[in-house]
Amino acid sequence: MISRDVVITNASGLHARPATFFIQKANSYPCNIWVEKEDRKVNAKSLLGVLSLGIAKGMSVTLIADGAEEEEALRGLAALIESGFTEA
């Protein structure tokens, strides 16, 4: 199990369209992935779970992955976030 902290930089945070891109990317990996904000942790492959965190621009979250391709998953998801969700 590995984790990585990331800061959300895009204007709308992790809502609607960016969250959909994030979920699609998370689902492309076979490992278990979670997003943790403060004391809440949700399945990164669940749109409702991710949206329920209310992640806005400038917030820091922790991505956690466990299983096959966990390093690739965190690297790919962090790159998507850092790009401002300009790629799907």
Contacts in CASP RR format, 6 or more apart in sequence:
PFRMAT RR
TARGET T0000
AUTHOR 0000-0000-0000
METHOD contacts of the structure
MODEL  1
MISRDVVITNASGLHARPATFFIQKANSYPCNIWVEKEDRKVNAKSLLGV
LSLGIAKGMSVTLIADGAEEEEALRGLAALIESGFTEA
1 64 0 8 1.000
1 65 0 8 1.000
1 66 0 8 1.000
1 67 0 8 1.000
1 70 0 8 1.000
2 64 0 8 1.000
2 65 0 8 1.000
2 66 0 8 1.000
2 70 0 8 1.000
2 71 0 8 1.000
2 74 0 8 1.000
3 36 0 8 1.000
3 62 0 8 1.000
3 63 0 8 1.000
3 64 0 8 1.000
3 65 0 8 1.000
3 74 0 8 1.000
4 62 0 8 1.000
4 63 0 8 1.000
4 74 0 8 1.000
4 78 0 8 1.000
5 60 0 8 1.000
5 61 0 8 1.000
5 62 0 8 1.000
5 63 0 8 1.000
6 60 0 8 1.000
6 61 0 8 1.000
6 62 0 8 1.000
6 63 0 8 1.000
6 77 0 8 1.000
6 78 0 8 1.000
6 81 0 8 1.000
6 82 0 8 1.000
7 58 0 8 1.000
7 59 0 8 1.000
7 60 0 8 1.000
7 81 0 8 1.000
8 14 0 8 1.000
8 55 0 8 1.000
8 56 0 8 1.000
8 57 0 8 1.000
8 58 0 8 1.000
8 59 0 8 1.000
8 60 0 8 1.000
8 61 0 8 1.000
8 81 0 8 1.000
9 57 0 8 1.000
9 58 0 8 1.000
9 81 0 8 1.000
9 82 0 8 1.000
9 84 0 8 1.000
10 18 0 8 1.000
10 57 0 8 1.000
10 81 0 8 1.000
10 84 0 8 1.000
10 85 0 8 1.000
11 57 0 8 1.000
12 18 0 8 1.000
12 57 0 8 1.000
13 55 0 8 1.000
13 56 0 8 1.000
13 57 0 8 1.000
13 58 0 8 1.000
13 59 0 8 1.000
14 22 0 8 1.000
14 50 0 8 1.000
14 51 0 8 1.000
14 53 0 8 1.000
14 54 0 8 1.000
14 55 0 8 1.000
14 61 0 8 1.000
15 51 0 8 1.000
15 54 0 8 1.000
15 55 0 8 1.000
16 51 0 8 1.000
17 85 0 8 1.000
18 84 0 8 1.000
18 85 0 8 1.000
19 47 0 8 1.000
19 50 0 8 1.000
19 51 0 8 1.000
20 47 0 8 1.000
21 80 0 8 1.000
21 85 0 8 1.000
21 87 0 8 1.000
21 88 0 8 1.000
22 44 0 8 1.000
22 50 0 8 1.000
22 77 0 8 1.000
22 80 0 8 1.000
22 81 0 8 1.000
22 85 0 8 1.000
23 44 0 8 1.000
23 45 0 8 1.000
23 46 0 8 1.000
23 47 0 8 1.000
23 50 0 8 1.000
24 88 0 8 1.000
25 76 0 8 1.000
25 77 0 8 1.000
25 80 0 8 1.000
25 88 0 8 1.000
26 33 0 8 1.000
26 44 0 8 1.000
26 45 0 8 1.000
26 73 0 8 1.000
26 77 0 8 1.000
27 45 0 8 1.000
29 65 0 8 1.000
29 69 0 8 1.000
29 70 0 8 1.000
29 72 0 8 1.000
29 73 0 8 1.000
30 67 0 8 1.000
30 68 0 8 1.000
30 69 0 8 1.000
31 65 0 8 1.000
31 66 0 8 1.000
31 67 0 8 1.000
31 68 0 8 1.000
31 69 0 8 1.000
31 70 0 8 1.000
31 73 0 8 1.000
32 43 0 8 1.000
32 65 0 8 1.000
32 66 0 8 1.000
32 67 0 8 1.000
33 43 0 8 1.000
33 44 0 8 1.000
33 45 0 8 1.000
33 63 0 8 1.000
33 64 0 8 1.000
33 65 0 8 1.000
33 66 0 8 1.000
33 73 0 8 1.000
33 74 0 8 1.000
33 77 0 8 1.000
34 41 0 8 1.000
34 42 0 8 1.000
34 43 0 8 1.000
34 44 0 8 1.000
34 63 0 8 1.000
34 64 0 8 1.000
34 65 0 8 1.000
35 41 0 8 1.000
35 42 0 8 1.000
35 44 0 8 1.000
35 50 0 8 1.000
35 53 0 8 1.000
35 55 0 8 1.000
35 61 0 8 1.000
35 62 0 8 1.000
35 63 0 8 1.000
35 64 0 8 1.000
36 42 0 8 1.000
36 61 0 8 1.000
36 62 0 8 1.000
36 63 0 8 1.000
36 64 0 8 1.000
37 53 0 8 1.000
37 54 0 8 1.000
37 55 0 8 1.000
37 59 0 8 1.000
37 61 0 8 1.000
37 62 0 8 1.000
40 52 0 8 1.000
40 53 0 8 1.000
41 64 0 8 1.000
42 49 0 8 1.000
42 50 0 8 1.000
42 52 0 8 1.000
42 53 0 8 1.000
43 49 0 8 1.000
44 50 0 8 1.000
44 63 0 8 1.000
44 77 0 8 1.000
53 61 0 8 1.000
55 61 0 8 1.000
63 74 0 8 1.000
63 77 0 8 1.000
63 78 0 8 1.000
65 71 0 8 1.000
65 73 0 8 1.000
65 74 0 8 1.000
80 87 0 8 1.000
END
